[in-house]
């Protein structure tokens, strides 16, 4: 009689252990990349907002009678005189200014000052224990080796 050659249970167990080890390593590698991806997304968004603010700031200097208008350049005014541009993640407000500024994909709310060119997140985000509110905060964390 011929002996049936098949896969033994030991071979199957070894294969499963190897696959589990590969999966574990992949999970560990991706665990560190998620905060970096979040930070990169926020920083890219901040750079786009900064560019829009710089354009308005230049127009204020160069064009006579250039005025900042609600729903065109901002969605709300804060008590400190800064303006707010709403992003798509804000469920309480309808963003209008973002699309007029070429920021259709804006997700977060930003506080902007068109005179000084400063921008900041209205609500800071936490990435790996570091609070990110300004573009400088994001740059520092990106340039550090902690993320």
Order of alpha helices (4+ residues) and beta strands (2+ residues): alpha-beta-beta-alpha-beta-beta-beta-alpha
